[in-house]
């Protein structure tokens, strides 16, 4: 625990912001996987039940019902993915902000003590590099899982659409 706190101390206050944003992003990602594995099959069964119980006498309302069911299915499958995308795009920017903040500290040390204070400059450089690394690593993992979740949503949508069309 002491090493973790030391790491966050070296990374500066923006590292805590990166942690908070990445935790929110991961919460949304985990929720989406939970949805795909446990709730999407229930939603699909519910919507298919509505499709099977439709009135066979009205052709036009059948098309509207089909489009409504498909739109509802897609909206549920894509829910929350925009937020994951936004958070994933914010993370490298927070890392870049940490880089700028760390470099400003380096220039302040140079301004006050001159270029001979290596220890003082190292703290700013450390902050710059740690926040950049943290922002990029969390963003890269977010990009991967966001793309995977979007692929799952589109595939599930196509499968559901095909299932309704074949019936």
HUQUI-V10490 format. One record per run of one state. SS is the DSSP state (@ for helix, = for strand, . for the rest). FROM is the first residue (numbers start at 1). LEN is the number of residues. If there is no record, write none. Layout:
ss->SS from->FROM len->LEN
ss->SS from->FROM len->LEN
//
This chain:
ss->. from->1 len->1
ss->@ from->2 len->10
ss->. from->12 len->1
ss->@ from->13 len->40
ss->. from->53 len->6
ss->@ from->59 len->20
ss->. from->79 len->2
ss->@ from->81 len->33
ss->. from->114 len->4
ss->@ from->118 len->49
ss->. from->167 len->1
//
